[in-house]
Amino acid sequence: MGKLIIFAGHSGTGKTTLAKRAMPKLMDLCQHPFTFLDKDTAFGAFSSHLLGLLTGNEQDRDSPYYLDNFRDWEYSGLIDIARENLELDVDVILVGPFSKEIQSLKLFDASFLRLPSPTLIKVVWVDLEIKEAKRRIEKRNDPRDKWKIEHWDAYQKRRIEPPEHPQLFRFDNSQFSEARFDVLLSALCTPTP
């Protein structure tokens, strides 16, 4: 059974750092190869270039224009790449906010995503208090975060609380604990009852 493990959550929560830390451990625990796909790595430069051509602002990664014209296409492409890997018997770790897909519950539906059957989907929602997330966003000083910082009130309104789901695991990243992380990783390799 193929595994699609998604590290999701709001900006600044540490999704990518946790996913990179998890990958070698998951390959060892699950005894299977994984590929690592981060939305920003896969589509960041491409989308930035197009946004620069269309809006004059390459860093326009959170505005209504980006959300209406780019966002869903990036996620669709990421799922397509994951599907190809799963069809080749390579498990996948995906990293991205995925808030809209989690809210709709479509992210948990392998047939909706057209993934090979059976594919085990598990989502790690990385939690972090909003003030600390903002502090981390400001500290990393990534130009792609400019819109978020300048429009913080509007950005905060887009933040979601994920619904409960048996395939969704929450991980509080305010104080990293190796022991809690290892428990999480074990659960990610275990088939859902």
Backbone bond lengths (Angstrom), bond angles and torsions (degrees), N, CA, C in turn:
res aa  C-N    CA-C-N  psi(-1)  N-CA   C-N-CA  omega(-1)  CA-C   N-CA-C  phi
1 M - - - 1.448 - - 1.528 109.03 -
2 G 1.337 116.01 125.46 1.451 120.35 177.91 1.521 111.66 -70.73
3 K 1.328 115.16 153.35 1.467 120.17 179.90 1.518 110.20 -122.18
4 L 1.317 115.50 130.21 1.453 122.82 171.62 1.522 106.14 -115.73
5 I 1.329 116.29 111.57 1.455 121.80 -178.78 1.522 107.96 -113.23
6 I 1.320 115.63 123.24 1.465 121.55 -173.58 1.525 109.47 -114.88
7 F 1.326 115.27 127.15 1.456 121.28 172.67 1.522 106.31 -100.41
8 A 1.325 115.75 110.84 1.459 122.17 -173.53 1.525 109.79 -124.44
9 G 1.320 114.56 166.95 1.451 119.97 177.98 1.514 109.88 148.04
10 H 1.308 115.22 176.81 1.453 120.70 -177.81 1.522 111.36 -74.83
11 S 1.301 115.00 165.28 1.456 122.49 179.56 1.529 110.83 -58.33
12 G 1.318 115.96 139.31 1.456 121.01 175.37 1.513 115.34 83.18
13 T 1.327 118.32 3.66 1.470 120.07 -176.67 1.524 113.14 -84.11
14 G 1.329 117.57 -15.81 1.465 120.64 179.43 1.514 114.17 99.37
15 K 1.322 117.28 23.75 1.471 121.96 -178.95 1.529 112.05 -55.82
16 T 1.317 115.81 -52.34 1.460 120.38 -174.75 1.523 110.88 -65.45
17 T 1.310 117.13 -43.63 1.470 120.79 179.24 1.525 110.53 -59.70
18 L 1.337 117.09 -45.66 1.465 120.50 179.30 1.526 111.62 -65.30
19 A 1.327 116.83 -42.16 1.462 119.95 -178.95 1.526 111.09 -63.60
20 K 1.327 117.22 -40.83 1.471 120.22 178.24 1.525 110.54 -66.33
21 R 1.312 115.84 -36.68 1.464 119.80 178.10 1.533 110.37 -68.43
22 A 1.328 115.99 -32.98 1.467 121.11 -177.71 1.522 113.36 -75.78
23 M 1.313 117.14 -32.60 1.473 119.25 -169.00 1.527 114.55 -54.22
24 P 1.334 120.94 -54.70 1.466 117.80 -178.77 1.528 112.74 -63.64
25 K 1.335 116.12 -33.45 1.463 118.88 178.85 1.529 110.92 -68.51
26 L 1.338 116.45 -40.15 1.468 119.41 178.88 1.523 111.49 -65.63
27 M 1.320 117.06 -39.27 1.470 118.82 178.07 1.523 110.06 -62.01
28 D 1.322 116.64 -38.18 1.457 120.60 178.71 1.527 111.03 -70.30
29 L 1.335 116.91 -48.58 1.465 121.12 -178.49 1.526 112.92 -65.17
30 C 1.317 116.13 -44.14 1.466 120.83 -176.52 1.529 112.26 -84.48
31 Q 1.336 116.09 -12.58 1.469 120.97 -179.34 1.530 111.70 54.86
32 H 1.351 114.50 48.26 1.463 119.46 -177.66 1.522 108.59 -157.20
33 P 1.352 117.40 148.31 1.469 118.97 178.67 1.530 111.93 -72.87
34 F 1.328 114.88 145.49 1.459 123.06 176.36 1.521 108.60 -122.86
35 T 1.325 115.84 152.76 1.454 121.38 165.49 1.525 107.14 -113.59
36 F 1.332 116.09 154.27 1.458 122.28 -174.30 1.519 108.39 -115.93
37 L 1.343 117.24 122.95 1.457 121.87 -179.55 1.523 110.42 -129.15
38 D 1.310 115.82 116.02 1.459 121.74 177.03 1.525 107.77 -106.35
39 K 1.321 117.20 131.14 1.468 120.80 -177.37 1.525 111.94 -56.01
40 D 1.318 117.04 -43.35 1.460 119.57 -178.05 1.530 112.21 -67.52
41 T 1.319 117.55 -35.05 1.461 120.38 177.67 1.525 110.03 -70.61
42 A 1.333 116.08 -44.45 1.462 120.38 -176.32 1.528 112.49 -66.66
43 F 1.333 117.75 -40.59 1.459 120.33 -172.28 1.518 114.96 -123.98
44 G 1.324 118.63 -5.92 1.453 121.23 -173.64 1.514 114.64 -56.58
45 A 1.332 117.45 -54.15 1.468 120.50 -176.52 1.526 110.99 -66.86
46 F 1.335 116.62 -40.96 1.460 121.04 -179.73 1.525 111.18 -62.58
47 S 1.345 115.99 -50.31 1.462 119.98 -179.37 1.524 111.12 -64.69
48 S 1.331 116.68 -39.19 1.469 119.38 178.57 1.522 111.21 -61.23
49 H 1.328 116.05 -42.27 1.465 119.42 179.10 1.534 110.81 -61.69
50 L 1.326 116.69 -47.55 1.467 119.92 179.70 1.528 111.83 -64.61
51 L 1.325 116.61 -40.67 1.463 118.86 177.94 1.522 110.73 -61.94
52 G 1.332 116.63 -38.86 1.468 119.93 177.12 1.510 111.44 -60.77
53 L 1.337 116.20 -41.90 1.469 120.00 179.32 1.528 111.84 -68.16
54 L 1.319 116.46 -38.76 1.466 120.55 -173.53 1.528 114.16 -87.28
55 T 1.324 117.00 -35.42 1.468 119.43 -174.89 1.522 112.99 -117.78
56 G 1.319 116.69 -10.33 1.455 120.05 -175.79 1.520 113.10 80.16
57 N 1.325 116.99 3.44 1.463 121.41 -178.95 1.519 109.74 -131.22
58 E 1.325 116.96 100.65 1.464 121.44 -179.29 1.526 112.64 -63.89
59 Q 1.306 117.86 -23.54 1.463 121.08 -176.19 1.527 112.98 -95.01
60 D 1.313 116.55 15.14 1.463 123.33 -176.44 1.530 109.96 -76.36
61 R 1.359 118.06 61.21 1.454 121.76 -170.95 1.527 114.62 -99.55
62 D 1.305 118.02 8.16 1.462 120.45 179.19 1.517 112.93 -139.36
63 S 1.313 116.63 -2.32 1.458 119.57 -176.43 1.526 110.88 -72.08
64 P 1.319 117.26 164.90 1.470 119.98 175.13 1.532 112.44 -55.41
65 Y 1.343 118.73 -36.25 1.478 120.65 179.19 1.528 110.75 -60.93
66 Y 1.320 116.11 -46.78 1.465 120.08 178.16 1.528 110.51 -61.43
67 L 1.328 116.49 -46.76 1.461 120.43 -177.39 1.524 111.70 -62.25
68 D 1.326 117.64 -37.18 1.469 121.17 -178.74 1.526 113.36 -77.89
69 N 1.336 118.11 -29.42 1.460 120.06 -169.31 1.526 115.95 -118.03
70 F 1.314 118.69 -13.33 1.466 120.33 -175.06 1.530 113.59 -125.35
71 R 1.301 116.28 -42.30 1.461 121.38 -168.56 1.523 113.84 -50.00
72 D 1.319 117.10 -56.93 1.459 120.20 -174.68 1.526 112.00 -63.53
73 W 1.320 117.51 -32.53 1.458 121.04 178.95 1.524 110.80 -68.51
74 E 1.329 117.50 -37.52 1.464 120.30 176.34 1.530 110.50 -62.21
75 Y 1.323 116.71 -46.42 1.465 120.01 -179.12 1.526 111.54 -65.82
76 S 1.318 116.72 -40.07 1.460 120.57 178.18 1.535 110.62 -61.54
77 G 1.321 116.43 -43.57 1.462 120.56 177.96 1.518 112.07 -63.73
78 L 1.313 116.75 -39.18 1.459 120.71 179.07 1.529 110.77 -63.76
79 I 1.324 117.00 -43.47 1.465 120.88 177.19 1.527 110.36 -64.02
80 D 1.335 117.78 -37.93 1.473 120.69 177.62 1.531 111.30 -61.18
81 I 1.334 117.02 -42.46 1.467 120.43 178.69 1.529 109.83 -66.38
82 A 1.326 116.86 -40.59 1.466 120.27 177.50 1.528 110.24 -61.01
83 R 1.335 116.51 -44.25 1.460 121.14 -179.58 1.534 111.00 -58.01
84 E 1.330 116.91 -45.20 1.469 120.12 179.96 1.521 111.23 -60.28
85 N 1.325 116.94 -41.80 1.461 120.23 178.69 1.525 111.45 -65.41
86 L 1.327 116.93 -43.77 1.456 120.73 179.25 1.528 110.99 -63.04
87 E 1.324 117.13 -37.33 1.465 120.34 176.74 1.527 111.83 -64.50
88 L 1.339 116.46 -25.17 1.467 121.93 177.87 1.522 111.61 -93.12
89 D 1.335 117.06 12.91 1.465 123.79 178.28 1.520 112.50 65.41
90 V 1.332 116.00 35.64 1.463 122.01 173.88 1.529 107.22 -116.04
91 D 1.315 116.52 121.71 1.459 120.26 178.08 1.526 109.64 -70.11
92 V 1.334 116.54 160.74 1.464 120.82 -170.59 1.533 111.02 -132.11
93 I 1.338 114.44 136.50 1.459 121.90 166.53 1.529 106.52 -108.96
94 L 1.328 116.62 122.81 1.463 122.23 176.74 1.527 108.78 -110.08
95 V 1.333 115.26 144.71 1.461 120.38 177.69 1.526 109.08 -129.08
96 G 1.307 115.92 128.28 1.461 121.77 176.75 1.517 108.91 173.93
97 P 1.321 117.62 167.24 1.467 119.17 179.91 1.538 113.59 -62.47
98 F 1.313 118.55 -45.89 1.463 123.98 176.78 1.527 113.70 53.10
99 S 1.333 118.41 23.46 1.460 120.25 -174.20 1.531 112.59 -62.40
100 K 1.306 117.18 -45.17 1.468 121.18 -178.58 1.535 110.91 -63.51
101 E 1.329 116.22 -41.66 1.464 121.44 -178.25 1.524 111.58 -69.92
102 I 1.334 116.67 -33.43 1.460 120.37 177.93 1.530 109.59 -72.77
103 Q 1.328 117.70 -43.70 1.469 120.96 179.61 1.523 111.60 -58.86
104 S 1.325 116.61 -38.67 1.467 120.32 -178.28 1.529 112.18 -80.11
105 L 1.323 116.76 -10.38 1.471 124.90 -175.71 1.531 112.98 69.30
106 K 1.335 118.33 2.98 1.468 120.85 -179.78 1.521 112.04 -66.75
107 L 1.317 117.13 -25.55 1.455 120.71 -178.38 1.531 111.95 -67.42
108 F 1.320 117.32 -18.25 1.462 121.57 -178.66 1.527 112.24 -94.42
109 D 1.310 117.67 -0.35 1.465 122.77 -173.27 1.531 110.18 -105.87
110 A 1.332 116.54 98.59 1.466 121.31 -177.25 1.525 111.97 -60.43
111 S 1.326 117.67 -36.63 1.465 118.86 -179.52 1.530 110.76 -70.54
112 F 1.334 118.09 -38.21 1.463 120.67 176.60 1.532 110.36 -61.65
113 L 1.337 116.15 -39.61 1.466 120.95 179.95 1.531 112.27 -80.00
114 R 1.335 115.94 -3.12 1.478 122.97 -179.11 1.524 112.15 59.41
115 L 1.332 115.17 39.30 1.455 120.46 177.81 1.519 109.30 -85.76
116 P 1.330 117.24 155.26 1.470 119.31 178.17 1.527 110.64 -58.13
117 S 1.308 114.95 147.26 1.463 119.76 179.54 1.525 108.73 -101.03
118 P 1.300 119.64 132.19 1.464 126.17 -5.84 1.534 110.97 -90.35
119 T 1.312 116.49 143.05 1.466 122.21 172.02 1.527 107.34 -123.31
120 L 1.313 115.49 127.81 1.460 122.14 176.95 1.528 107.84 -86.73
121 I 1.325 116.76 120.56 1.465 121.71 179.18 1.527 108.43 -109.50
122 K 1.332 115.33 127.06 1.460 120.07 174.69 1.520 107.75 -134.26
123 V 1.325 114.93 138.46 1.458 121.88 -177.06 1.524 109.15 -119.00
124 V 1.325 115.31 129.33 1.458 121.59 172.91 1.526 106.41 -101.99
125 W 1.330 116.30 115.74 1.465 120.27 175.62 1.523 106.88 -94.42
126 V 1.325 116.11 115.41 1.458 121.41 -176.94 1.532 108.57 -88.29
127 D 1.320 115.05 116.95 1.465 121.90 -179.42 1.520 110.67 -95.94
128 L 1.323 115.09 143.74 1.454 122.01 172.86 1.522 107.42 -159.21
129 E 1.312 116.84 135.30 1.458 121.98 179.68 1.531 109.11 -55.92
130 I 1.317 117.06 139.67 1.459 122.25 -170.36 1.533 113.20 -60.45
131 K 1.322 117.91 -36.35 1.473 119.13 179.44 1.519 111.24 -65.80
132 E 1.331 116.24 -39.13 1.469 119.91 178.39 1.530 110.20 -70.12
133 A 1.320 117.47 -38.65 1.469 119.81 177.04 1.527 109.86 -61.07
134 K 1.327 117.62 -43.87 1.465 120.26 178.62 1.525 110.98 -62.32
135 R 1.338 116.12 -41.63 1.466 119.87 178.32 1.530 110.86 -59.75
136 R 1.336 116.44 -42.86 1.467 120.39 179.83 1.526 111.65 -67.66
137 I 1.331 116.23 -38.17 1.464 120.08 178.11 1.534 109.60 -62.78
138 E 1.328 116.00 -45.92 1.469 119.67 179.56 1.527 110.79 -64.02
139 K 1.319 116.80 -39.09 1.470 121.15 -178.43 1.529 111.88 -65.38
140 R 1.341 117.22 -40.57 1.471 118.54 -177.99 1.521 111.92 -71.29
141 N 1.337 117.09 -21.44 1.463 122.37 172.19 1.535 112.91 52.62
142 D 1.325 115.75 45.36 1.462 121.47 179.15 1.530 108.21 -87.35
143 P 1.337 118.15 127.24 1.474 119.72 -179.20 1.531 113.29 -56.07
144 R 1.345 117.53 -26.22 1.470 119.91 179.75 1.522 112.26 -67.03
145 D 1.335 117.15 -16.30 1.468 121.17 -179.72 1.523 112.95 -90.78
146 K 1.312 117.45 -1.13 1.464 120.84 -174.26 1.535 111.81 -56.17
147 W 1.326 117.50 -46.56 1.456 120.74 -178.43 1.529 109.78 -60.39
148 K 1.331 117.04 -43.86 1.471 120.50 -179.77 1.523 110.81 -57.44
149 I 1.322 115.87 -48.83 1.465 120.21 -176.75 1.523 110.64 -65.84
150 E 1.325 117.55 -43.31 1.466 120.99 -178.52 1.524 112.78 -71.52
151 H 1.328 117.56 -23.36 1.468 122.26 -178.45 1.533 109.41 -124.29
152 W 1.318 116.38 46.25 1.464 121.07 -170.94 1.527 112.44 -57.86
153 D 1.311 117.82 -40.37 1.472 119.33 -179.69 1.523 111.29 -63.40
154 A 1.325 117.14 -43.34 1.470 120.59 178.13 1.521 110.71 -65.98
155 Y 1.326 116.71 -40.37 1.467 120.01 179.53 1.533 110.22 -63.96
156 Q 1.326 117.39 -42.84 1.467 120.22 -179.16 1.521 112.17 -59.29
157 K 1.327 116.97 -33.12 1.465 120.65 -179.60 1.528 111.86 -67.01
158 R 1.341 117.03 -22.36 1.471 120.59 179.23 1.522 112.19 -84.72
159 R 1.317 116.96 -12.24 1.466 119.23 -179.66 1.525 109.35 -67.24
160 I 1.307 116.50 139.86 1.469 120.75 -176.97 1.524 110.66 -115.58
161 E 1.287 114.64 163.86 1.455 122.79 167.39 1.529 104.55 -108.19
162 P 1.326 118.35 116.73 1.467 118.71 -174.88 1.530 112.11 -67.40
163 P 1.328 116.58 147.36 1.462 119.24 177.75 1.524 110.27 -72.40
164 E 1.311 115.93 155.67 1.459 118.94 174.86 1.516 108.54 -70.73
165 H 1.326 115.00 140.59 1.465 121.10 179.54 1.521 106.99 -157.25
166 P 1.328 118.00 142.68 1.473 119.28 -178.34 1.536 113.65 -63.19
167 Q 1.318 117.13 -19.09 1.462 120.24 -179.36 1.531 111.87 -99.99
168 L 1.336 117.43 7.43 1.459 121.39 179.47 1.532 109.09 -110.07
169 F 1.323 114.87 128.12 1.454 122.38 -179.42 1.520 108.14 -118.70
170 R 1.310 117.43 129.89 1.464 121.06 179.91 1.518 108.77 -96.02
171 F 1.339 115.15 140.21 1.461 120.27 178.45 1.516 108.48 -133.21
172 D 1.321 116.35 115.44 1.461 122.13 178.50 1.524 108.11 -78.52
173 N 1.322 115.73 115.80 1.467 120.85 -175.24 1.530 112.56 -101.83
174 S 1.340 117.17 19.55 1.463 118.40 179.77 1.524 111.39 -73.42
175 Q 1.310 117.76 -37.20 1.460 123.59 175.49 1.512 106.66 -132.28
176 F 1.330 117.57 103.25 1.462 119.88 -176.65 1.519 110.56 -65.09
177 S 1.325 114.95 134.53 1.456 121.95 177.21 1.527 108.15 -128.16
178 E 1.316 115.93 118.85 1.477 120.73 179.53 1.526 110.44 -59.79
179 A 1.324 117.37 -39.56 1.469 120.58 -178.92 1.532 110.85 -64.13
180 R 1.346 117.10 -46.07 1.480 120.06 178.26 1.525 110.63 -63.37
181 F 1.329 115.97 -38.33 1.462 120.83 -179.56 1.529 110.45 -64.95
182 D 1.321 117.06 -42.33 1.473 120.51 178.93 1.523 111.70 -63.68
183 V 1.344 117.10 -37.65 1.473 120.42 176.37 1.527 109.68 -63.26
184 L 1.323 116.05 -43.55 1.464 120.58 178.05 1.526 110.79 -58.94
185 L 1.326 117.32 -48.73 1.463 121.06 -176.89 1.523 111.26 -62.56
186 S 1.310 118.00 -38.45 1.469 120.40 175.98 1.520 110.30 -60.00
187 A 1.340 116.53 -43.51 1.465 120.48 -179.98 1.531 111.21 -64.13
188 L 1.332 116.76 -32.57 1.472 119.61 -179.19 1.515 111.79 -69.48
189 C 1.316 118.35 -27.18 1.470 121.43 179.77 1.520 112.95 -89.09
190 T 1.326 116.93 -10.82 1.458 121.05 -177.45 1.523 109.79 -89.61
191 P 1.344 117.18 130.56 1.472 119.08 176.72 1.523 111.56 -58.17
192 T 1.332 115.82 142.19 1.462 120.95 177.38 1.514 109.73 -71.35
193 P 1.353 117.73 132.14 1.472 119.50 -179.79 1.512 112.22 -64.26
